[in-house]
Amino acid sequence: MTPEILNTSSNQDGKKTASAIGRSRVRWLVHKGKLSENQLLRLPSTVLRPIFDPVLSKQERVNQLFRLVQGKIIHRRTVTTVAQQ
């Protein structure tokens, strides 16, 4: 982004947002395209906490995912996300 399409103010981290002119110049690759659902957002915190327990290895987190989320198809991208955390 170039300075002329950014707002002059910034947040505490020094990041700036696109101005109205900047947003009007956005060229979408897929306009209003649908994104696939993030399955993890649909899970309650009581299920997520044990899956993302920091003491678990990647494999143990994936195992927890399959233990705790039953009766649903778990997408590959969800497994990958859990393993990468």
Gaussian input, Z-matrix of N, CA and C with variables (Angstrom, degrees):
# hf/3-21g

backbone

0 1
 N
 C     1     B1
 C     2     B2     1     A1
 N     3     B3     2     A2     1     D1
 C     4     B4     3     A3     2     D2
 C     5     B5     4     A4     3     D3
 N     6     B6     5     A5     4     D4
 C     7     B7     6     A6     5     D5
 C     8     B8     7     A7     6     D6
 N     9     B9     8     A8     7     D7
 C    10    B10     9     A9     8     D8
 C    11    B11    10    A10     9     D9
 N    12    B12    11    A11    10    D10
 C    13    B13    12    A12    11    D11
 C    14    B14    13    A13    12    D12
 N    15    B15    14    A14    13    D13
 C    16    B16    15    A15    14    D14
 C    17    B17    16    A16    15    D15
 N    18    B18    17    A17    16    D16
 C    19    B19    18    A18    17    D17
 C    20    B20    19    A19    18    D18
 N    21    B21    20    A20    19    D19
 C    22    B22    21    A21    20    D20
 C    23    B23    22    A22    21    D21
 N    24    B24    23    A23    22    D22
 C    25    B25    24    A24    23    D23
 C    26    B26    25    A25    24    D24
 N    27    B27    26    A26    25    D25
 C    28    B28    27    A27    26    D26
 C    29    B29    28    A28    27    D27
 N    30    B30    29    A29    28    D28
 C    31    B31    30    A30    29    D29
 C    32    B32    31    A31    30    D30
 N    33    B33    32    A32    31    D31
 C    34    B34    33    A33    32    D32
 C    35    B35    34    A34    33    D33
 N    36    B36    35    A35    34    D34
 C    37    B37    36    A36    35    D35
 C    38    B38    37    A37    36    D36
 N    39    B39    38    A38    37    D37
 C    40    B40    39    A39    38    D38
 C    41    B41    40    A40    39    D39
 N    42    B42    41    A41    40    D40
 C    43    B43    42    A42    41    D41
 C    44    B44    43    A43    42    D42
 N    45    B45    44    A44    43    D43
 C    46    B46    45    A45    44    D44
 C    47    B47    46    A46    45    D45
 N    48    B48    47    A47    46    D46
 C    49    B49    48    A48    47    D47
 C    50    B50    49    A49    48    D48
 N    51    B51    50    A50    49    D49
 C    52    B52    51    A51    50    D50
 C    53    B53    52    A52    51    D51
 N    54    B54    53    A53    52    D52
 C    55    B55    54    A54    53    D53
 C    56    B56    55    A55    54    D54
 N    57    B57    56    A56    55    D55
 C    58    B58    57    A57    56    D56
 C    59    B59    58    A58    57    D57
 N    60    B60    59    A59    58    D58
 C    61    B61    60    A60    59    D59
 C    62    B62    61    A61    60    D60
 N    63    B63    62    A62    61    D61
 C    64    B64    63    A63    62    D62
 C    65    B65    64    A64    63    D63
 N    66    B66    65    A65    64    D64
 C    67    B67    66    A66    65    D65
 C    68    B68    67    A67    66    D66
 N    69    B69    68    A68    67    D67
 C    70    B70    69    A69    68    D68
 C    71    B71    70    A70    69    D69
 N    72    B72    71    A71    70    D70
 C    73    B73    72    A72    71    D71
 C    74    B74    73    A73    72    D72
 N    75    B75    74    A74    73    D73
 C    76    B76    75    A75    74    D74
 C    77    B77    76    A76    75    D75
 N    78    B78    77    A77    76    D76
 C    79    B79    78    A78    77    D77
 C    80    B80    79    A79    78    D78
 N    81    B81    80    A80    79    D79
 C    82    B82    81    A81    80    D80
 C    83    B83    82    A82    81    D81
 N    84    B84    83    A83    82    D82
 C    85    B85    84    A84    83    D83
 C    86    B86    85    A85    84    D84
 N    87    B87    86    A86    85    D85
 C    88    B88    87    A87    86    D86
 C    89    B89    88    A88    87    D87
 N    90    B90    89    A89    88    D88
 C    91    B91    90    A90    89    D89
 C    92    B92    91    A91    90    D90
 N    93    B93    92    A92    91    D91
 C    94    B94    93    A93    92    D92
 C    95    B95    94    A94    93    D93
 N    96    B96    95    A95    94    D94
 C    97    B97    96    A96    95    D95
 C    98    B98    97    A97    96    D96
 N    99    B99    98    A98    97    D97
 C   100   B100    99    A99    98    D98
 C   101   B101   100   A100    99    D99
 N   102   B102   101   A101   100   D100
 C   103   B103   102   A102   101   D101
 C   104   B104   103   A103   102   D102
 N   105   B105   104   A104   103   D103
 C   106   B106   105   A105   104   D104
 C   107   B107   106   A106   105   D105
 N   108   B108   107   A107   106   D106
 C   109   B109   108   A108   107   D107
 C   110   B110   109   A109   108   D108
 N   111   B111   110   A110   109   D109
 C   112   B112   111   A111   110   D110
 C   113   B113   112   A112   111   D111
 N   114   B114   113   A113   112   D112
 C   115   B115   114   A114   113   D113
 C   116   B116   115   A115   114   D114
 N   117   B117   116   A116   115   D115
 C   118   B118   117   A117   116   D116
 C   119   B119   118   A118   117   D117
 N   120   B120   119   A119   118   D118
 C   121   B121   120   A120   119   D119
 C   122   B122   121   A121   120   D120
 N   123   B123   122   A122   121   D121
 C   124   B124   123   A123   122   D122
 C   125   B125   124   A124   123   D123
 N   126   B126   125   A125   124   D124
 C   127   B127   126   A126   125   D125
 C   128   B128   127   A127   126   D126
 N   129   B129   128   A128   127   D127
 C   130   B130   129   A129   128   D128
 C   131   B131   130   A130   129   D129
 N   132   B132   131   A131   130   D130
 C   133   B133   132   A132   131   D131
 C   134   B134   133   A133   132   D132
 N   135   B135   134   A134   133   D133
 C   136   B136   135   A135   134   D134
 C   137   B137   136   A136   135   D135
 N   138   B138   137   A137   136   D136
 C   139   B139   138   A138   137   D137
 C   140   B140   139   A139   138   D138
 N   141   B141   140   A140   139   D139
 C   142   B142   141   A141   140   D140
 C   143   B143   142   A142   141   D141
 N   144   B144   143   A143   142   D142
 C   145   B145   144   A144   143   D143
 C   146   B146   145   A145   144   D144
 N   147   B147   146   A146   145   D145
 C   148   B148   147   A147   146   D146
 C   149   B149   148   A148   147   D147
 N   150   B150   149   A149   148   D148
 C   151   B151   150   A150   149   D149
 C   152   B152   151   A151   150   D150
 N   153   B153   152   A152   151   D151
 C   154   B154   153   A153   152   D152
 C   155   B155   154   A154   153   D153
 N   156   B156   155   A155   154   D154
 C   157   B157   156   A156   155   D155
 C   158   B158   157   A157   156   D156
 N   159   B159   158   A158   157   D157
 C   160   B160   159   A159   158   D158
 C   161   B161   160   A160   159   D159
 N   162   B162   161   A161   160   D160
 C   163   B163   162   A162   161   D161
 C   164   B164   163   A163   162   D162
 N   165   B165   164   A164   163   D163
 C   166   B166   165   A165   164   D164
 C   167   B167   166   A166   165   D165
 N   168   B168   167   A167   166   D166
 C   169   B169   168   A168   167   D167
 C   170   B170   169   A169   168   D168
 N   171   B171   170   A170   169   D169
 C   172   B172   171   A171   170   D170
 C   173   B173   172   A172   171   D171
 N   174   B174   173   A173   172   D172
 C   175   B175   174   A174   173   D173
 C   176   B176   175   A175   174   D174
 N   177   B177   176   A176   175   D175
 C   178   B178   177   A177   176   D176
 C   179   B179   178   A178   177   D177
 N   180   B180   179   A179   178   D178
 C   181   B181   180   A180   179   D179
 C   182   B182   181   A181   180   D180
 N   183   B183   182   A182   181   D181
 C   184   B184   183   A183   182   D182
 C   185   B185   184   A184   183   D183
 N   186   B186   185   A185   184   D184
 C   187   B187   186   A186   185   D185
 C   188   B188   187   A187   186   D186
 N   189   B189   188   A188   187   D187
 C   190   B190   189   A189   188   D188
 C   191   B191   190   A190   189   D189
 N   192   B192   191   A191   190   D190
 C   193   B193   192   A192   191   D191
 C   194   B194   193   A193   192   D192
 N   195   B195   194   A194   193   D193
 C   196   B196   195   A195   194   D194
 C   197   B197   196   A196   195   D195
 N   198   B198   197   A197   196   D196
 C   199   B199   198   A198   197   D197
 C   200   B200   199   A199   198   D198
 N   201   B201   200   A200   199   D199
 C   202   B202   201   A201   200   D200
 C   203   B203   202   A202   201   D201
 N   204   B204   203   A203   202   D202
 C   205   B205   204   A204   203   D203
 C   206   B206   205   A205   204   D204
 N   207   B207   206   A206   205   D205
 C   208   B208   207   A207   206   D206
 C   209   B209   208   A208   207   D207
 N   210   B210   209   A209   208   D208
 C   211   B211   210   A210   209   D209
 C   212   B212   211   A211   210   D210
 N   213   B213   212   A212   211   D211
 C   214   B214   213   A213   212   D212
 C   215   B215   214   A214   213   D213
 N   216   B216   215   A215   214   D214
 C   217   B217   216   A216   215   D215
 C   218   B218   217   A217   216   D216
 N   219   B219   218   A218   217   D217
 C   220   B220   219   A219   218   D218
 C   221   B221   220   A220   219   D219
 N   222   B222   221   A221   220   D220
 C   223   B223   222   A222   221   D221
 C   224   B224   223   A223   222   D222
 N   225   B225   224   A224   223   D223
 C   226   B226   225   A225   224   D224
 C   227   B227   226   A226   225   D225
 N   228   B228   227   A227   226   D226
 C   229   B229   228   A228   227   D227
 C   230   B230   229   A229   228   D228
 N   231   B231   230   A230   229   D229
 C   232   B232   231   A231   230   D230
 C   233   B233   232   A232   231   D231
 N   234   B234   233   A233   232   D232
 C   235   B235   234   A234   233   D233
 C   236   B236   235   A235   234   D234
 N   237   B237   236   A236   235   D235
 C   238   B238   237   A237   236   D236
 C   239   B239   238   A238   237   D237
 N   240   B240   239   A239   238   D238
 C   241   B241   240   A240   239   D239
 C   242   B242   241   A241   240   D240
 N   243   B243   242   A242   241   D241
 C   244   B244   243   A243   242   D242
 C   245   B245   244   A244   243   D243
 N   246   B246   245   A245   244   D244
 C   247   B247   246   A246   245   D245
 C   248   B248   247   A247   246   D246
 N   249   B249   248   A248   247   D247
 C   250   B250   249   A249   248   D248
 C   251   B251   250   A250   249   D249
 N   252   B252   251   A251   250   D250
 C   253   B253   252   A252   251   D251
 C   254   B254   253   A253   252   D252

   B1=1.4465
   B2=1.5241
   B3=1.2819
   B4=1.4603
   B5=1.5276
   B6=1.3293
   B7=1.4730
   B8=1.5260
   B9=1.3255
   B10=1.4687
   B11=1.5321
   B12=1.3281
   B13=1.4682
   B14=1.5347
   B15=1.3345
   B16=1.4636
   B17=1.5193
   B18=1.3146
   B19=1.4608
   B20=1.5252
   B21=1.3157
   B22=1.4642
   B23=1.5216
   B24=1.3269
   B25=1.4684
   B26=1.5275
   B27=1.3269
   B28=1.4631
   B29=1.5239
   B30=1.3320
   B31=1.4675
   B32=1.5286
   B33=1.3223
   B34=1.4649
   B35=1.5251
   B36=1.3237
   B37=1.4643
   B38=1.5228
   B39=1.3241
   B40=1.4632
   B41=1.5215
   B42=1.3458
   B43=1.4627
   B44=1.5220
   B45=1.3206
   B46=1.4658
   B47=1.5170
   B48=1.3190
   B49=1.4581
   B50=1.5191
   B51=1.3238
   B52=1.4591
   B53=1.5261
   B54=1.3099
   B55=1.4652
   B56=1.5250
   B57=1.3188
   B58=1.4693
   B59=1.5271
   B60=1.3233
   B61=1.4750
   B62=1.5221
   B63=1.3286
   B64=1.4630
   B65=1.5180
   B66=1.3310
   B67=1.4673
   B68=1.5226
   B69=1.3269
   B70=1.4696
   B71=1.5275
   B72=1.3169
   B73=1.4696
   B74=1.5284
   B75=1.3053
   B76=1.4653
   B77=1.5195
   B78=1.3309
   B79=1.4639
   B80=1.5197
   B81=1.3082
   B82=1.4536
   B83=1.5144
   B84=1.3174
   B85=1.4606
   B86=1.5216
   B87=1.3253
   B88=1.4598
   B89=1.5185
   B90=1.3194
   B91=1.4632
   B92=1.5230
   B93=1.3116
   B94=1.4654
   B95=1.5261
   B96=1.3334
   B97=1.4638
   B98=1.5152
   B99=1.3009
   B100=1.4617
   B101=1.5244
   B102=1.3207
   B103=1.4514
   B104=1.5200
   B105=1.3109
   B106=1.4592
   B107=1.5254
   B108=1.2968
   B109=1.4589
   B110=1.5280
   B111=1.3207
   B112=1.4593
   B113=1.5246
   B114=1.3198
   B115=1.4649
   B116=1.5224
   B117=1.3206
   B118=1.4625
   B119=1.5241
   B120=1.3322
   B121=1.4639
   B122=1.5236
   B123=1.3032
   B124=1.4688
   B125=1.5314
   B126=1.3333
   B127=1.4629
   B128=1.5215
   B129=1.3209
   B130=1.4677
   B131=1.5309
   B132=1.3043
   B133=1.4686
   B134=1.5255
   B135=1.3228
   B136=1.4680
   B137=1.5267
   B138=1.3238
   B139=1.4645
   B140=1.5298
   B141=1.3207
   B142=1.4688
   B143=1.5254
   B144=1.3283
   B145=1.4763
   B146=1.5213
   B147=1.3342
   B148=1.4682
   B149=1.5314
   B150=1.3300
   B151=1.4683
   B152=1.5228
   B153=1.3235
   B154=1.4650
   B155=1.5293
   B156=1.3180
   B157=1.4653
   B158=1.5333
   B159=1.3351
   B160=1.4681
   B161=1.5283
   B162=1.3240
   B163=1.4686
   B164=1.5309
   B165=1.3239
   B166=1.4647
   B167=1.5230
   B168=1.3182
   B169=1.4672
   B170=1.5289
   B171=1.3211
   B172=1.4716
   B173=1.5242
   B174=1.3252
   B175=1.4613
   B176=1.5237
   B177=1.3212
   B178=1.4682
   B179=1.5248
   B180=1.3394
   B181=1.4714
   B182=1.5232
   B183=1.3386
   B184=1.4715
   B185=1.5305
   B186=1.3230
   B187=1.4729
   B188=1.5263
   B189=1.3301
   B190=1.4710
   B191=1.5292
   B192=1.3246
   B193=1.4673
   B194=1.5238
   B195=1.3427
   B196=1.4631
   B197=1.5259
   B198=1.3175
   B199=1.4676
   B200=1.5252
   B201=1.3262
   B202=1.4656
   B203=1.5251
   B204=1.3154
   B205=1.4715
   B206=1.5261
   B207=1.2949
   B208=1.4629
   B209=1.5287
   B210=1.3180
   B211=1.4588
   B212=1.5165
   B213=1.3306
   B214=1.4691
   B215=1.5215
   B216=1.3122
   B217=1.4603
   B218=1.5192
   B219=1.3156
   B220=1.4627
   B221=1.5196
   B222=1.3140
   B223=1.4590
   B224=1.5267
   B225=1.3130
   B226=1.4612
   B227=1.5284
   B228=1.3279
   B229=1.4705
   B230=1.5291
   B231=1.3259
   B232=1.4634
   B233=1.5243
   B234=1.3216
   B235=1.4663
   B236=1.5243
   B237=1.3221
   B238=1.4679
   B239=1.5215
   B240=1.3166
   B241=1.4666
   B242=1.5204
   B243=1.3127
   B244=1.4666
   B245=1.5263
   B246=1.3140
   B247=1.4670
   B248=1.5236
   B249=1.3180
   B250=1.4713
   B251=1.5160
   B252=1.3052
   B253=1.4667
   B254=1.5043
   A1=108.55
   A2=115.11
   A3=120.78
   A4=109.99
   A5=117.35
   A6=120.83
   A7=114.55
   A8=118.09
   A9=119.33
   A10=113.52
   A11=118.29
   A12=119.17
   A13=111.92
   A14=116.50
   A15=121.25
   A16=110.65
   A17=116.64
   A18=120.60
   A19=108.36
   A20=116.78
   A21=120.12
   A22=112.39
   A23=117.94
   A24=120.04
   A25=109.91
   A26=115.15
   A27=120.11
   A28=109.26
   A29=115.70
   A30=119.06
   A31=109.58
   A32=117.20
   A33=121.09
   A34=112.55
   A35=117.26
   A36=121.27
   A37=112.53
   A38=116.86
   A39=120.91
   A40=113.49
   A41=117.22
   A42=120.11
   A43=109.79
   A44=114.88
   A45=120.95
   A46=109.74
   A47=115.16
   A48=120.63
   A49=109.30
   A50=115.33
   A51=120.44
   A52=109.27
   A53=115.91
   A54=121.29
   A55=109.07
   A56=116.23
   A57=120.60
   A58=109.99
   A59=116.66
   A60=120.49
   A61=109.69
   A62=115.89
   A63=120.26
   A64=112.17
   A65=116.92
   A66=120.39
   A67=111.24
   A68=117.43
   A69=119.67
   A70=111.64
   A71=117.03
   A72=121.06
   A73=113.71
   A74=117.02
   A75=120.16
   A76=109.22
   A77=115.59
   A78=120.70
   A79=107.18
   A80=116.02
   A81=121.01
   A82=110.50
   A83=116.37
   A84=120.14
   A85=109.69
   A86=115.82
   A87=121.93
   A88=106.08
   A89=116.63
   A90=120.62
   A91=110.10
   A92=115.45
   A93=122.86
   A94=111.95
   A95=115.68
   A96=120.14
   A97=111.05
   A98=116.46
   A99=121.13
   A100=109.45
   A101=115.24
   A102=121.33
   A103=108.16
   A104=115.41
   A105=118.12
   A106=109.61
   A107=115.49
   A108=121.73
   A109=110.68
   A110=116.20
   A111=121.56
   A112=106.24
   A113=116.03
   A114=120.36
   A115=112.60
   A116=117.08
   A117=120.07
   A118=111.95
   A119=117.14
   A120=120.12
   A121=112.34
   A122=117.01
   A123=121.83
   A124=112.52
   A125=117.07
   A126=119.88
   A127=110.82
   A128=117.32
   A129=119.64
   A130=110.91
   A131=116.20
   A132=120.99
   A133=111.63
   A134=117.41
   A135=120.07
   A136=112.01
   A137=117.09
   A138=121.87
   A139=109.88
   A140=116.94
   A141=120.36
   A142=112.98
   A143=117.01
   A144=120.11
   A145=112.50
   A146=119.26
   A147=117.99
   A148=113.54
   A149=117.50
   A150=119.99
   A151=109.99
   A152=116.83
   A153=121.13
   A154=112.87
   A155=116.96
   A156=121.40
   A157=108.63
   A158=118.40
   A159=121.21
   A160=114.94
   A161=117.97
   A162=118.80
   A163=112.36
   A164=117.50
   A165=120.88
   A166=111.89
   A167=115.28
   A168=120.91
   A169=108.28
   A170=115.86
   A171=119.72
   A172=110.68
   A173=115.92
   A174=120.06
   A175=111.42
   A176=117.12
   A177=120.28
   A178=111.52
   A179=117.34
   A180=120.24
   A181=110.63
   A182=116.03
   A183=119.86
   A184=109.64
   A185=116.71
   A186=120.04
   A187=110.76
   A188=116.81
   A189=121.38
   A190=110.71
   A191=116.03
   A192=120.47
   A193=110.22
   A194=116.35
   A195=119.61
   A196=112.52
   A197=117.89
   A198=120.69
   A199=111.38
   A200=115.42
   A201=120.22
   A202=114.45
   A203=117.32
   A204=120.29
   A205=107.52
   A206=115.64
   A207=122.41
   A208=109.83
   A209=115.76
   A210=120.90
   A211=114.42
   A212=116.92
   A213=120.98
   A214=108.78
   A215=116.19
   A216=120.20
   A217=106.83
   A218=116.57
   A219=120.95
   A220=107.55
   A221=115.51
   A222=121.18
   A223=111.59
   A224=115.04
   A225=121.78
   A226=111.13
   A227=117.12
   A228=119.66
   A229=111.35
   A230=117.36
   A231=120.70
   A232=110.02
   A233=116.67
   A234=121.09
   A235=109.73
   A236=116.94
   A237=121.41
   A238=110.90
   A239=116.97
   A240=120.82
   A241=110.79
   A242=117.06
   A243=121.02
   A244=110.12
   A245=117.04
   A246=120.74
   A247=112.18
   A248=117.71
   A249=120.58
   A250=113.08
   A251=118.72
   A252=120.68
   A253=111.82
   D1=143.75
   D2=179.34
   D3=-100.97
   D4=154.89
   D5=-175.87
   D6=-54.93
   D7=-32.15
   D8=-176.31
   D9=-70.97
   D10=-14.51
   D11=178.16
   D12=-109.11
   D13=12.62
   D14=177.42
   D15=-108.16
   D16=150.62
   D17=172.32
   D18=-68.54
   D19=151.85
   D20=-177.26
   D21=-74.89
   D22=-30.50
   D23=-179.66
   D24=-82.68
   D25=160.51
   D26=178.69
   D27=-138.35
   D28=166.09
   D29=178.97
   D30=-85.07
   D31=-172.63
   D32=-176.38
   D33=-63.19
   D34=-27.28
   D35=178.69
   D36=-84.65
   D37=-2.34
   D38=-178.66
   D39=85.67
   D40=7.99
   D41=179.62
   D42=-81.43
   D43=144.06
   D44=178.41
   D45=-115.09
   D46=157.97
   D47=177.57
   D48=-107.81
   D49=161.88
   D50=177.70
   D51=-71.99
   D52=140.47
   D53=177.29
   D54=-75.93
   D55=174.12
   D56=177.77
   D57=-58.83
   D58=-40.24
   D59=177.91
   D60=-63.96
   D61=-43.67
   D62=178.87
   D63=-60.87
   D64=-44.35
   D65=179.05
   D66=-65.22
   D67=-33.14
   D68=179.66
   D69=-70.93
   D70=-18.87
   D71=-179.77
   D72=-92.74
   D73=1.57
   D74=179.94
   D75=-65.08
   D76=132.64
   D77=173.94
   D78=-109.80
   D79=111.80
   D80=-177.40
   D81=-78.71
   D82=136.75
   D83=173.38
   D84=-71.63
   D85=-41.08
   D86=175.59
   D87=-134.66
   D88=102.42
   D89=-176.51
   D90=-70.88
   D91=126.20
   D92=-179.83
   D93=54.36
   D94=33.21
   D95=177.66
   D96=-67.93
   D97=149.74
   D98=-179.63
   D99=-88.84
   D100=134.54
   D101=174.29
   D102=-96.39
   D103=149.78
   D104=177.18
   D105=-71.20
   D106=153.41
   D107=-177.26
   D108=-65.30
   D109=139.57
   D110=172.29
   D111=-87.22
   D112=103.43
   D113=-175.72
   D114=-60.95
   D115=-31.71
   D116=-177.31
   D117=-66.11
   D118=-28.65
   D119=178.96
   D120=-68.67
   D121=-20.89
   D122=-178.53
   D123=-87.71
   D124=-8.37
   D125=-177.20
   D126=-90.14
   D127=140.83
   D128=178.06
   D129=-69.97
   D130=156.57
   D131=-178.65
   D132=-61.04
   D133=-27.80
   D134=178.47
   D135=-66.19
   D136=-22.48
   D137=175.94
   D138=-91.96
   D139=-39.39
   D140=-176.99
   D141=-67.61
   D142=-39.12
   D143=-176.89
   D144=-55.30
   D145=-50.88
   D146=179.91
   D147=-68.67
   D148=-26.79
   D149=178.08
   D150=-69.19
   D151=-41.82
   D152=-176.13
   D153=-99.56
   D154=24.54
   D155=176.16
   D156=-57.33
   D157=122.84
   D158=-174.48
   D159=-63.39
   D160=-17.70
   D161=179.52
   D162=-82.44
   D163=-11.18
   D164=-177.89
   D165=-81.13
   D166=147.74
   D167=172.98
   D168=-77.44
   D169=172.28
   D170=178.30
   D171=-58.23
   D172=-47.47
   D173=-178.86
   D174=-63.30
   D175=-39.89
   D176=179.18
   D177=-65.11
   D178=-35.51
   D179=176.87
   D180=-65.00
   D181=-43.13
   D182=178.44
   D183=-64.00
   D184=-42.11
   D185=177.46
   D186=-59.03
   D187=-43.47
   D188=178.29
   D189=-61.11
   D190=-41.82
   D191=178.65
   D192=-54.85
   D193=-49.75
   D194=-177.99
   D195=-71.95
   D196=-28.10
   D197=176.43
   D198=-69.69
   D199=-42.39
   D200=-171.28
   D201=-90.62
   D202=-23.39
   D203=-178.99
   D204=-109.13
   D205=95.53
   D206=-176.38
   D207=-109.03
   D208=150.99
   D209=175.04
   D210=77.78
   D211=12.77
   D212=178.21
   D213=-131.55
   D214=146.98
   D215=172.06
   D216=-75.66
   D217=125.36
   D218=179.66
   D219=-101.43
   D220=120.00
   D221=-176.31
   D222=-72.43
   D223=151.49
   D224=179.59
   D225=-55.43
   D226=-41.43
   D227=-178.48
   D228=-63.99
   D229=-29.76
   D230=176.59
   D231=-69.56
   D232=-43.95
   D233=177.80
   D234=-61.38
   D235=-43.73
   D236=179.67
   D237=-62.13
   D238=-43.16
   D239=179.05
   D240=-61.37
   D241=-46.02
   D242=-179.76
   D243=-62.29
   D244=-41.43
   D245=-178.31
   D246=-69.17
   D247=-28.65
   D248=-176.29
   D249=-83.71
   D250=-15.62
   D251=-175.80
   D252=-74.20

